[in-house]
Amino acid sequence: MTETTDLPPDRLAVDASSPFHDPAALARGVGVRFRGRDRTDIEEYCISESWVRVQAGKAMDRHGKPLTLRLAGPVEAYWRS
């Protein structure tokens, strides 16, 4: 018996200039559970390295992109629908 699993990408970024940006996956709807809690403010995540990036308040860099913090911990990604 062969089981096929449809998993979200191992690494995904919201920023369109990132090499890990996948518009098809974002349009489908990826949910992220970090440290056992569903989070909606994730800018980027990596399951294999166990970290997420979240926006650091309203701070922006000189290019107008939000400043982010990298938090380490268990990361789970799932399809919302």
Residue, then its C-alpha position, 0 to 999 in steps of 0.5 A: m500500500t502506497e501512501t501519498t502525502d500532500l505536505p506544504p513546502d519545507r520553507l516558505a516566505v511571504d516576501a515576493s523577493s525571497p527565493f522561497h516565495d511560492p505564490a501557488a502555496l500561499a494562494r492555497g493557504v498554508g497554516v503554521r503552528f509554532r510551539g503548539r499555537d496557530r500563528t497568523d503573523i509568520e513572515e517566513y518559516c523553515i520546518s527542517e531547521s525549526w525556526v520562524r520569522v515574525q515582524a518586529g512591531k511596526a519597525m521598517d528597514r531603509h527599503g520599507k520592508p518590515l524588520t523581522l525576528r528569528l524565533a527557534g522552536p518546533v514548527e508545523a505547517y499544514w494546508r488550511s483547507 
